[in-house]
Amino acid sequence: MTGTRDFGALAGRILLALIFVLSGFEKLMGPAGTMKMMAAHGLPIVPAAFAVTILVELGCGLLLVVGYKARWAAILIFLWFIPVTLIFHASGIHEMIQQIMVLKNISIMGGLLMVASFGAGAISLDGRDEAESPAGNLRAA
């Protein structure tokens, strides 16, 4: 039976992933600007950093949306977000916009930890797999 909590988890996952999916797609469509910004911040091996960024933002973001391996996707985004926040925002923390960006990222990281801790919910590919497995039936009892 699908309840408010299940729809809330679905909506939460979509809203949480939206920033990553849109950002990853934007970067994929215009890689030159992103790579230039990465180089300006001193990232080594910019093409590799760009590829990892696309995989994390777009790949893990889409995994969160559909709720497939959502816990792992949330953990990967969380871990990736630590250096991203430190490299691109913490150095300018004296500026109000950078303070806001750091706090935004920390808040998003909190949401990612919620998904990592509690899973994707019943309306997800992970939830479907849990409901179909004998272990999932035991957990539901």
Secondary structure, DSSP 8 states (H G I E B T S, - for coil): ---HHHHHHHHHHHHHHHHHHHHHHHHHH-HHHHHHHHHHTT-SSHHHHHHHHHIIIIIIHHHHHHTSSHHHHHHHHHHHHHHHHHHHTGGGTTSHHHHHHHHHHHHHHHHHHHHHHH-S-SSSHHHHHHHHSHHHHHHH-
